[in-house]
Amino acid sequence: MTEQSVLLLRKQLAELNKNPVEGFSAGLIDDNDIYKWEVVIIGPQDTLFEGGFFKAYLTFPYDYPLRPPKMKFITELWHPNVAKNGDVCISILHEPGEDKFGYEKPEERWLPIHTVETIMISVISMLADPNSDFARQRRRWQRVALQRSPLESRGFIRRTK
């Protein structure tokens, strides 16, 4: 646990309590653990999610803000940017730096300037305007991973289960 991340997260929590942002609420799951937050998103107007309340967890790494938190919806919902287990797939929550698949620009990925507020605004925007490219990209890489390589098909290597 680094003192810098603790102070920064406490400051962000205090700011959200003092000046709530429309569209979501946030707080700690356990008052003794600043690294685990619970958020509730109010479904954006004029979307399929309008009127809904969607609970999620944000789990911050100890080296926050150098690395992004993980976000997982606890409320079940279907969305192309949310995995079946609830994990959120959005650019700003991806590790900083170059995308090994060449899909995202470095400036679209995690930057230490992001806060809980900017994360949540991005997730609310994602709910209102899904990025179906993520879903297509995920399916494409799953298909690639399931295909046999030329070396496998010739019997030079075998996959282990």
NUVEXPA-823538 format. One record per atom (N, C-alpha, C): residue in one letter; atom name; y, z, x. Coordinates in nm, 4 decimals, decimal comma. Example, Ala and Ser with C-alpha at 12.3 -4.5 7.8 and 13.67 -1.06 7.14 Angstrom:
<rs>
R   type   atom      north         up       east
R      A      N    -0,5690     0,7800     1,3190
R      A     CA    -0,4500     0,7800     1,2300
R      A      C    -0,3300     0,7800     1,3200
R      S      N    -0,2250     0,7080     1,2850
R      S     CA    -0,1060     0,7140     1,3670
R      S      C     0,0030     0,7870     1,2900
</rs>
This chain:
<rs>
R   type   atom      north         up       east
R      M      N    -0,1177     0,0000     0,0863
R      M     CA     0,0000     0,0000     0,0000
R      M      C     0,1231     0,0000     0,0903
R      T      N     0,2058    -0,0987     0,0726
R      T     CA     0,3260    -0,1026     0,1552
R      T      C     0,4435    -0,0463     0,0772
R      E      N     0,5277     0,0215     0,1479
R      E     CA     0,6454     0,0827     0,0856
R      E      C     0,7364    -0,0229     0,0231
R      Q      N     0,7491    -0,1383     0,0903
R      Q     CA     0,8349    -0,2451     0,0396
R      Q      C     0,7861    -0,2954    -0,0963
R      S      N     0,6562    -0,3185    -0,1095
R      S     CA     0,6053    -0,3693    -0,2373
R      S      C     0,6172    -0,2644    -0,3470
R      V      N     0,5938    -0,1397    -0,3142
R      V     CA     0,6071    -0,0318    -0,4128
R      V      C     0,7517    -0,0242    -0,4634
R      L      N     0,8468    -0,0242    -0,3698
R      L     CA     0,9879    -0,0162    -0,4092
R      L      C     1,0306    -0,1366    -0,4930
R      L      N     0,9871    -0,2544    -0,4528
R      L     CA     1,0240    -0,3756    -0,5250
R      L      C     0,9660    -0,3762    -0,6666
R      L      N     0,8401    -0,3395    -0,6803
R      L     CA     0,7776    -0,3368    -0,8137
R      L      C     0,8403    -0,2289    -0,9024
R      R      N     0,8712    -0,1147    -0,8457
R      R     CA     0,9391    -0,0091    -0,9241
R      R      C     1,0761    -0,0567    -0,9714
R      K      N     1,1469    -0,1253    -0,8834
R      K     CA     1,2788    -0,1780    -0,9194
R      K      C     1,2673    -0,2807    -1,0329
R      Q      N     1,1689    -0,3699    -1,0237
R      Q     CA     1,1507    -0,4705    -1,1292
R      Q      C     1,1106    -0,4062    -1,2618
R      L      N     1,0249    -0,3063    -1,2566
R      L     CA     0,9850    -0,2356    -1,3789
R      L      C     1,1047    -0,1655    -1,4417
R      A      N     1,1841    -0,0976    -1,3609
R      A     CA     1,3032    -0,0289    -1,4123
R      A      C     1,4004    -0,1279    -1,4752
R      E      N     1,4192    -0,2425    -1,4116
R      E     CA     1,5098    -0,3450    -1,4643
R      E      C     1,4597    -0,3998    -1,5980
R      L      N     1,3305    -0,4227    -1,6093
R      L     CA     1,2748    -0,4726    -1,7362
R      L      C     1,2845    -0,3676    -1,8464
R      N      N     1,2715    -0,2397    -1,8111
R      N     CA     1,2869    -0,1329    -1,9103
R      N      C     1,4322    -0,1192    -1,9539
R      K      N     1,5240    -0,1362    -1,8590
R      K     CA     1,6666    -0,1246    -1,8882
R      K      C     1,7187    -0,2461    -1,9649
R      N      N     1,6749    -0,3652    -1,9255
R      N     CA     1,7196    -0,4908    -1,9870
R      N      C     1,5991    -0,5761    -2,0255
R      P      N     1,5349    -0,5445    -2,1389
R      P     CA     1,4163    -0,6206    -2,1797
R      P      C     1,4485    -0,7698    -2,1961
R      V      N     1,3502    -0,8512    -2,1663
R      V     CA     1,3634    -0,9958    -2,1772
R      V      C     1,2912    -1,0410    -2,3035
R      E      N     1,3551    -1,1271    -2,3796
R      E     CA     1,2955    -1,1767    -2,5034
R      E      C     1,1668    -1,2528    -2,4739
R      G      N     1,0651    -1,2265    -2,5531
R      G     CA     0,9409    -1,3019    -2,5425
R      G      C     0,8247    -1,2255    -2,4824
R      F      N     0,8532    -1,1128    -2,4182
R      F     CA     0,7434    -1,0355    -2,3612
R      F      C     0,7865    -0,8912    -2,3359
R      S      N     0,6874    -0,8057    -2,3218
R      S     CA     0,7115    -0,6691    -2,2765
R      S      C     0,6151    -0,6427    -2,1624
R      A      N     0,6525    -0,5511    -2,0745
R      A     CA     0,5695    -0,5238    -1,9573
R      A      C     0,5749    -0,3761    -1,9232
R      G      N     0,4655    -0,3261    -1,8716
R      G     CA     0,4574    -0,1874    -1,8273
R      G      C     0,3333    -0,1679    -1,7431
R      L      N     0,3176    -0,0488    -1,6924
R      L     CA     0,2022    -0,0175    -1,6083
R      L      C     0,0811     0,0147    -1,6941
R      I      N    -0,0354    -0,0260    -1,6477
R      I     CA    -0,1600     0,0119    -1,7146
R      I      C    -0,1822     0,1616    -1,6952
R      D      N    -0,1578     0,2069    -1,5730
R      D     CA    -0,1728     0,3481    -1,5348
R      D      C    -0,0472     0,3870    -1,4570
R      D      N     0,0204     0,4901    -1,5008
R      D     CA     0,1458     0,5314    -1,4362
R      D      C     0,1300     0,5617    -1,2873
R      N      N     0,0088     0,5828    -1,2424
R      N     CA    -0,0159     0,6146    -1,1016
R      N      C    -0,0479     0,4921    -1,0164
R      D      N    -0,0465     0,3731    -1,0775
R      D     CA    -0,0798     0,2511    -1,0033
R      D      C     0,0236     0,1426    -1,0317
R      I      N     0,1204     0,1285    -0,9429
R      I     CA     0,2290     0,0316    -0,9592
R      I      C     0,1795    -0,1121    -0,9468
R      Y      N     0,0583    -0,1327    -0,8953
R      Y     CA     0,0067    -0,2674    -0,8711
R      Y      C    -0,0658    -0,3293    -0,9908
R      K      N    -0,0843    -0,2536    -1,0971
R      K     CA    -0,1550    -0,3067    -1,2148
R      K      C    -0,0675    -0,2920    -1,3385
R      W      N    -0,0265    -0,4086    -1,3915
R      W     CA     0,0630    -0,4128    -1,5058
R      W      C    -0,0070    -0,4718    -1,6270
R      E      N     0,0400    -0,4295    -1,7432
R      E     CA    -0,0021    -0,4892    -1,8695
R      E      C     0,1203    -0,5574    -1,9291
R      V      N     0,1029    -0,6794    -1,9739
R      V     CA     0,2119    -0,7513    -2,0392
R      V      C     0,1642    -0,7968    -2,1766
R      V      N     0,2573    -0,8032    -2,2684
R      V     CA     0,2295    -0,8591    -2,4002
R      V      C     0,3305    -0,9704    -2,4230
R      I      N     0,2773    -1,0888    -2,4469
R      I     CA     0,3610    -1,2053    -2,4710
R      I      C     0,3650    -1,2314    -2,6203
R      I      N     0,4835    -1,2561    -2,6708
R      I     CA     0,5000    -1,2954    -2,8110
R      I      C     0,4923    -1,4470    -2,8145
R      G      N     0,4022    -1,4999    -2,8960
R      G     CA     0,3836    -1,6448    -2,9030
R      G      C     0,5146    -1,7179    -2,9271
R      P      N     0,5441    -1,8190    -2,8438
R      P     CA     0,6704    -1,8918    -2,8566
R      P      C     0,6823    -1,9643    -2,9912
R      Q      N     0,8049    -1,9718    -3,0417
R      Q     CA     0,8305    -2,0412    -3,1688
R      Q      C     0,7936    -2,1882    -3,1571
R      D      N     0,7559    -2,2441    -3,2707
R      D     CA     0,7230    -2,3861    -3,2822
R      D      C     0,6065    -2,4275    -3,1934
R      T      N     0,5139    -2,3350    -3,1703
R      T     CA     0,3911    -2,3661    -3,0962
R      T      C     0,2727    -2,3146    -3,1774
R      L      N     0,1539    -2,3507    -3,1357
R      L     CA     0,0337    -2,2982    -3,2010
R      L      C     0,0213    -2,1469    -3,1840
R      F      N     0,0930    -2,0928    -3,0873
R      F     CA     0,0846    -1,9496    -3,0567
R      F      C     0,1899    -1,8664    -3,1286
R      E      N     0,2776    -1,9320    -3,2051
R      E     CA     0,3864    -1,8620    -3,2743
R      E      C     0,3312    -1,7499    -3,3614
R      G      N     0,3948    -1,6337    -3,3501
R      G     CA     0,3559    -1,5184    -3,4305
R      G      C     0,2448    -1,4356    -3,3693
R      G      N     0,1836    -1,4843    -3,2623
R      G     CA     0,0752    -1,4106    -3,1992
R      G      C     0,1259    -1,3158    -3,0923
R      F      N     0,0437    -1,2174    -3,0615
R      F     CA     0,0713    -1,1237    -2,9523
R      F      C    -0,0450    -1,1345    -2,8550
R      F      N    -0,0137    -1,1664    -2,7300
R      F     CA    -0,1159    -1,1968    -2,6323
R      F      C    -0,1048    -1,1022    -2,5132
R      K      N    -0,2088    -1,0218    -2,4988
R      K     CA    -0,2108    -0,9203    -2,3943
R      K      C    -0,2705    -0,9793    -2,2666
R      A      N    -0,2093    -0,9452    -2,1528
R      A     CA    -0,2583    -0,9917    -2,0231
R      A      C    -0,2347    -0,8834    -1,9181
R      Y      N    -0,3053    -0,8968    -1,8074
R      Y     CA    -0,2865    -0,8071    -1,6945
R      Y      C    -0,2298    -0,8857    -1,5773
R      L      N    -0,1388    -0,8252    -1,5069
R      L     CA    -0,0875    -0,8760    -1,3800
R      L      C    -0,1339    -0,7788    -1,2723
R      T      N    -0,2029    -0,8296    -1,1722
R      T     CA    -0,2505    -0,7473    -1,0622
R      T      C    -0,1833    -0,7958    -0,9347
R      F      N    -0,1039    -0,7083    -0,8761
R      F     CA    -0,0254    -0,7439    -0,7585
R      F      C    -0,0999    -0,7082    -0,6311
R      P      N    -0,0922    -0,7955    -0,5294
R      P     CA    -0,1523    -0,7609    -0,4006
R      P      C    -0,0641    -0,6605    -0,3276
R      Y      N    -0,1220    -0,5899    -0,2327
R      Y     CA    -0,0448    -0,4896    -0,1590
R      Y      C     0,0651    -0,5523    -0,0743
R      D      N     0,0501    -0,6813    -0,0416
R      D     CA     0,1533    -0,7471     0,0379
R      D      C     0,2514    -0,8277    -0,0478
R      Y      N     0,2590    -0,7931    -0,1779
R      Y     CA     0,3608    -0,8516    -0,2643
R      Y      C     0,4972    -0,8182    -0,2050
R      P      N     0,5912    -0,9062    -0,1994
R      P     CA     0,6030    -1,0371    -0,2632
R      P      C     0,5604    -1,1551    -0,1753
R      L      N     0,4945    -1,1268    -0,0634
R      L     CA     0,4536    -1,2379     0,0224
R      L      C     0,3419    -1,3207    -0,0405
R      R      N     0,2633    -1,2577    -0,1267
R      R     CA     0,1553    -1,3271    -0,1982
R      R      C     0,1716    -1,3027    -0,3474
R      P      N     0,1229    -1,3955    -0,4302
R      P     CA     0,1418    -1,3843    -0,5751
R      P      C     0,0447    -1,2869    -0,6401
R      P      N     0,0830    -1,2374    -0,7571
R      P     CA    -0,0124    -1,1581    -0,8357
R      P      C    -0,1141    -1,2504    -0,9020
R      K      N    -0,2181    -1,1916    -0,9547
R      K     CA    -0,3154    -1,2629    -1,0384
R      K      C    -0,2836    -1,2254    -1,1822
R      M      N    -0,2961    -1,3217    -1,2717
R      M     CA    -0,2717    -1,2943    -1,4133
R      M      C    -0,3945    -1,3330    -1,4927
R      K      N    -0,4324    -1,2445    -1,5839
R      K     CA    -0,5519    -1,2666    -1,6659
R      K      C    -0,5220    -1,2258    -1,8092
R      F      N    -0,5407    -1,3193    -1,9028
R      F     CA    -0,5254    -1,2856    -2,0435
R      F      C    -0,6446    -1,2026    -2,0884
R      I      N    -0,6154    -1,0959    -2,1598
R      I     CA    -0,7185    -1,0109    -2,2180
R      I      C    -0,7446    -1,0572    -2,3606
R      T      N    -0,6374    -1,0971    -2,4286
R      T     CA    -0,6507    -1,1555    -2,5614
R      T      C    -0,7132    -1,2933    -2,5449
R      E      N    -0,8158    -1,3208    -2,6228
R      E     CA    -0,8812    -1,4508    -2,6137
R      E      C    -0,7903    -1,5588    -2,6714
R      L      N    -0,7739    -1,6661    -2,5954
R      L     CA    -0,6977    -1,7796    -2,6456
R      L      C    -0,7457    -1,9043    -2,5752
R      W      N    -0,7263    -2,0185    -2,6408
R      W     CA    -0,7621    -2,1449    -2,5795
R      W      C    -0,6344    -2,2129    -2,5359
R      H      N    -0,6327    -2,2504    -2,4089
R      H     CA    -0,5171    -2,3199    -2,3517
R      H      C    -0,5681    -2,3918    -2,2269
R      P      N    -0,5227    -2,5153    -2,2025
R      P     CA    -0,5744    -2,5879    -2,0859
R      P      C    -0,5432    -2,5228    -1,9513
R      N      N    -0,4465    -2,4335    -1,9456
R      N     CA    -0,4117    -2,3683    -1,8197
R      N      C    -0,4674    -2,2268    -1,8102
R      V      N    -0,5566    -2,1925    -1,9032
R      V     CA    -0,6196    -2,0602    -1,9021
R      V      C    -0,7706    -2,0806    -1,8992
R      A      N    -0,8348    -2,0250    -1,7961
R      A     CA    -0,9799    -2,0367    -1,7833
R      A      C    -1,0494    -1,9567    -1,8939
R      K      N    -1,1759    -1,9835    -1,9138
R      K     CA    -1,2525    -1,9137    -2,0176
R      K      C    -1,2497    -1,7623    -1,9987
R      N      N    -1,2432    -1,7169    -1,8731
R      N     CA    -1,2407    -1,5729    -1,8475
R      N      C    -1,1001    -1,5132    -1,8574
R      G      N    -0,9994    -1,5992    -1,8906
R      G     CA    -0,8630    -1,5502    -1,9087
R      G      C    -0,7708    -1,5717    -1,7908
R      D      N    -0,8240    -1,6136    -1,6749
R      D     CA    -0,7397    -1,6360    -1,5575
R      D      C    -0,6383    -1,7464    -1,5846
R      V      N    -0,5140    -1,7211    -1,5435
R      V     CA    -0,4050    -1,8166    -1,5654
R      V      C    -0,3926    -1,9087    -1,4447
R      C      N    -0,3840    -2,0386    -1,4727
R      C     CA    -0,3674    -2,1402    -1,3686
R      C      C    -0,2293    -2,2019    -1,3854
R      I      N    -0,1362    -2,1552    -1,3045
R      I     CA     0,0007    -2,2048    -1,3085
R      I      C     0,0517    -2,2084    -1,1644
R      S      N     0,1275    -2,3103    -1,1325
R      S     CA     0,1686    -2,3349    -0,9936
R      S      C     0,2289    -2,2129    -0,9256
R      I      N     0,3200    -2,1434    -0,9919
R      I     CA     0,3900    -2,0354    -0,9228
R      I      C     0,2998    -1,9165    -0,8900
R      L      N     0,1790    -1,9137    -0,9450
R      L     CA     0,0847    -1,8069    -0,9112
R      L      C    -0,0177    -1,8523    -0,8071
R      H      N    -0,0008    -1,9724    -0,7545
R      H     CA    -0,0899    -2,0201    -0,6482
R      H      C    -0,0350    -1,9779    -0,5129
R      E      N    -0,1246    -1,9492    -0,4208
R      E     CA    -0,0858    -1,9037    -0,2877
R      E      C     0,0198    -1,9969    -0,2284
R      P      N     0,1134    -1,9421    -0,1505
R      P     CA     0,2195    -2,0249    -0,0933
R      P      C     0,1649    -2,1253     0,0080
R      G      N     0,2437    -2,2299     0,0291
R      G     CA     0,2076    -2,3277     0,1312
R      G      C     0,1606    -2,4586     0,0719
R      E      N     0,0945    -2,5354     0,1551
R      E     CA     0,0470    -2,6684     0,1162
R      E      C    -0,0730    -2,6572     0,0231
R      D      N    -0,0781    -2,7466    -0,0748
R      D     CA    -0,1923    -2,7579    -0,1656
R      D      C    -0,2959    -2,8470    -0,0982
R      K      N    -0,4145    -2,7941    -0,0727
R      K     CA    -0,5158    -2,8716    -0,0004
R      K      C    -0,5606    -2,9955    -0,0771
R      F      N    -0,5353    -2,9985    -0,2085
R      F     CA    -0,5710    -3,1155    -0,2876
R      F      C    -0,4537    -3,2129    -0,3027
R      G      N    -0,3353    -3,1722    -0,2551
R      G     CA    -0,2183    -3,2594    -0,2617
R      G      C    -0,1571    -3,2727    -0,3999
R      Y      N    -0,1914    -3,1823    -0,4904
R      Y     CA    -0,1417    -3,1916    -0,6273
R      Y      C    -0,0035    -3,1290    -0,6432
R      E      N     0,0175    -3,0144    -0,5774
R      E     CA     0,1427    -2,9400    -0,5931
R      E      C     0,2259    -2,9456    -0,4662
R      K      N     0,3559    -2,9480    -0,4850
R      K     CA     0,4480    -2,9385    -0,3722
R      K      C     0,4608    -2,7904    -0,3342
R      P      N     0,4863    -2,7619    -0,2075
R      P     CA     0,4986    -2,6210    -0,1661
R      P      C     0,6030    -2,5439    -0,2461
R      E      N     0,7127    -2,6096    -0,2829
R      E     CA     0,8175    -2,5397    -0,3573
R      E      C     0,7787    -2,5101    -0,5023
R      E      N     0,6701    -2,5689    -0,5511
R      E     CA     0,6216    -2,5396    -0,6860
R      E      C     0,5285    -2,4183    -0,6869
R      R      N     0,4802    -2,3824    -0,5714
R      R     CA     0,3847    -2,2723    -0,5589
R      R      C     0,4604    -2,1402    -0,5401
R      W      N     0,3872    -2,0348    -0,5165
R      W     CA     0,4460    -1,9018    -0,5032
R      W      C     0,5526    -1,8976    -0,3947
R      L      N     0,6628    -1,8332    -0,4282
R      L     CA     0,7696    -1,8036    -0,3334
R      L      C     0,8048    -1,6560    -0,3499
R      P      N     0,8367    -1,5852    -0,2441
R      P     CA     0,8674    -1,4413    -0,2543
R      P      C     0,9876    -1,4081    -0,3423
R      I      N     1,0657    -1,5071    -0,3828
R      I     CA     1,1798    -1,4792    -0,4701
R      I      C     1,1384    -1,4580    -0,6160
R      H      N     1,0133    -1,4935    -0,6511
R      H     CA     0,9692    -1,4766    -0,7894
R      H      C     0,9557    -1,3281    -0,8242
R      T      N     0,9824    -1,3003    -0,9499
R      T     CA     0,9738    -1,1640    -1,0027
R      T      C     0,8821    -1,1652    -1,1241
R      V      N     0,8557    -1,0479    -1,1778
R      V     CA     0,7771    -1,0410    -1,3013
R      V      C     0,8467    -1,1230    -1,4099
R      E      N     0,9773    -1,1137    -1,4156
R      E     CA     1,0518    -1,1898    -1,5172
R      E      C     1,0332    -1,3405    -1,4999
R      T      N     1,0463    -1,3918    -1,3783
R      T     CA     1,0314    -1,5372    -1,3601
R      T      C     0,8879    -1,5817    -1,3855
R      I      N     0,7924    -1,4972    -1,3504
R      I     CA     0,6517    -1,5290    -1,3787
R      I      C     0,6308    -1,5399    -1,5291
R      M      N     0,6787    -1,4393    -1,6022
R      M     CA     0,6554    -1,4372    -1,7460
R      M      C     0,7279    -1,5516    -1,8174
R      I      N     0,8480    -1,5840    -1,7741
R      I     CA     0,9197    -1,6969    -1,8339
R      I      C     0,8410    -1,8258    -1,8098
R      S      N     0,7841    -1,8404    -1,6911
R      S     CA     0,7023    -1,9585    -1,6610
R      S      C     0,5762    -1,9631    -1,7464
R      V      N     0,5123    -1,8488    -1,7676
R      V     CA     0,3903    -1,8448    -1,8493
R      V      C     0,4234    -1,8752    -1,9953
R      I      N     0,5337    -1,8216    -2,0451
R      I     CA     0,5753    -1,8518    -2,1825
R      I      C     0,6033    -2,0016    -2,1956
R      S      N     0,6689    -2,0583    -2,0965
R      S     CA     0,6941    -2,2023    -2,0958
R      S      C     0,5631    -2,2803    -2,0920
R      M      N     0,4672    -2,2326    -2,0144
R      M     CA     0,3353    -2,2960    -2,0074
R      M      C     0,2659    -2,2954    -2,1429
R      L      N     0,2790    -2,1836    -2,2167
R      L     CA     0,2180    -2,1772    -2,3498
R      L      C     0,2797    -2,2811    -2,4430
R      A      N     0,4114    -2,2971    -2,4315
R      A     CA     0,4818    -2,3913    -2,5183
R      A      C     0,4586    -2,5367    -2,4769
R      D      N     0,4351    -2,5588    -2,3483
R      D     CA     0,4229    -2,6951    -2,2965
R      D      C     0,3107    -2,6995    -2,1929
R      P      N     0,1849    -2,7086    -2,2375
R      P     CA     0,0715    -2,7049    -2,1447
R      P      C     0,0751    -2,8184    -2,0435
R      N      N     0,0262    -2,7893    -1,9252
R      N     CA     0,0132    -2,8903    -1,8216
R      N      C    -0,1315    -2,9371    -1,8230
R      S      N    -0,1579    -3,0423    -1,8978
R      S     CA    -0,2953    -3,0907    -1,9106
R      S      C    -0,3463    -3,1489    -1,7799
R      D      N    -0,2572    -3,1796    -1,6851
R      D     CA    -0,3012    -3,2272    -1,5539
R      D      C    -0,3864    -3,1224    -1,4839
R      F      N    -0,3537    -2,9930    -1,5019
R      F     CA    -0,4346    -2,8875    -1,4419
R      F      C    -0,5760    -2,8925    -1,4966
R      A      N    -0,5876    -2,9064    -1,6283
R      A     CA    -0,7201    -2,9096    -1,6893
R      A      C    -0,7979    -3,0317    -1,6406
R      R      N    -0,7321    -3,1467    -1,6357
R      R     CA    -0,7989    -3,2675    -1,5864
R      R      C    -0,8396    -3,2502    -1,4407
R      Q      N    -0,7495    -3,1946    -1,3603
R      Q     CA    -0,7783    -3,1734    -1,2185
R      Q      C    -0,8968    -3,0783    -1,2024
R      R      N    -0,8983    -2,9699    -1,2799
R      R     CA    -1,0071    -2,8726    -1,2715
R      R      C    -1,1401    -2,9378    -1,3077
R      R      N    -1,1418    -3,0175    -1,4168
R      R     CA    -1,2659    -3,0859    -1,4577
R      R      C    -1,3106    -3,1854    -1,3511
R      R      N    -1,2135    -3,2568    -1,2918
R      R     CA    -1,2460    -3,3542    -1,1879
R      R      C    -1,3138    -3,2863    -1,0699
R      W      N    -1,2578    -3,1751    -1,0230
R      W     CA    -1,3158    -3,1076    -0,9084
R      W      C    -1,4492    -3,0436    -0,9430
R      Q      N    -1,4682    -3,0012    -1,0673
R      Q     CA    -1,5984    -2,9492    -1,1083
R      Q      C    -1,7029    -3,0603    -1,1043
R      R      N    -1,6653    -3,1798    -1,1522
R      R     CA    -1,7587    -3,2938    -1,1481
R      R      C    -1,7917    -3,3294    -1,0039
R      V      N    -1,6905    -3,3318    -0,9183
R      V     CA    -1,7135    -3,3635    -0,7776
R      V      C    -1,8081    -3,2611    -0,7159
R      A      N    -1,7848    -3,1344    -0,7461
R      A     CA    -1,8689    -3,0291    -0,6895
R      A      C    -2,0137    -3,0409    -0,7359
R      L      N    -2,0365    -3,0933    -0,8563
R      L     CA    -2,1717    -3,1058    -0,9092
R      L      C    -2,2433    -3,2311    -0,8601
R      Q      N    -2,1679    -3,3294    -0,8157
R      Q     CA    -2,2294    -3,4534    -0,7677
R      Q      C    -2,2961    -3,4300    -0,6329
R      R      N    -2,4021    -3,5053    -0,6115
R      R     CA    -2,4708    -3,4964    -0,4833
R      R      C    -2,3984    -3,5820    -0,3812
R      S      N    -2,3869    -3,5302    -0,2619
R      S     CA    -2,3245    -3,6056    -0,1543
R      S      C    -2,4231    -3,7115    -0,1052
R      P      N    -2,3737    -3,8136    -0,0334
R      P     CA    -2,4645    -3,9145     0,0223
R      P      C    -2,5721    -3,8526     0,1121
R      L      N    -2,5352    -3,7482     0,1873
R      L     CA    -2,6353    -3,6840     0,2735
R      L      C    -2,7416    -3,6116     0,1919
R      E      N    -2,7001    -3,5522     0,0789
R      E     CA    -2,7985    -3,4859    -0,0082
R      E      C    -2,8938    -3,5872    -0,0686
R      S      N    -2,8390    -3,6998    -0,1182
R      S     CA    -2,9226    -3,7981    -0,1862
R      S      C    -3,0257    -3,8602    -0,0894
R      R      N    -2,9959    -3,8585     0,0407
R      R     CA    -3,0904    -3,9109     0,1389
R      R      C    -3,1838    -3,8029     0,1928
R      G      N    -3,1671    -3,6810     0,1461
R      G     CA    -3,2552    -3,5729     0,1851
R      G      C    -3,2196    -3,5056     0,3159
R      F      N    -3,1008    -3,5342     0,3720
R      F     CA    -3,0616    -3,4724     0,4983
R      F      C    -3,0172    -3,3269     0,4813
R      I      N    -2,9590    -3,2964     0,3652
R      I     CA    -2,9208    -3,1582     0,3383
R      I      C    -2,9598    -3,1237     0,1964
R      R      N    -2,9782    -2,9962     0,1724
R      R     CA    -3,0132    -2,9482     0,0380
R      R      C    -2,9177    -2,8386    -0,0012
R      R      N    -2,8872    -2,8370    -0,1299
R      R     CA    -2,8063    -2,7264    -0,1833
R      R      C    -2,8961    -2,6082    -0,2089
R      T      N    -2,8457    -2,4920    -0,1840
R      T     CA    -2,9185    -2,3703    -0,2188
R      T      C    -2,8562    -2,3152    -0,3452
R      K      N    -2,9365    -2,2544    -0,4259
R      K     CA    -2,8856    -2,1998    -0,5521
R      K      C    -2,8594    -2,0535    -0,5398
</rs>
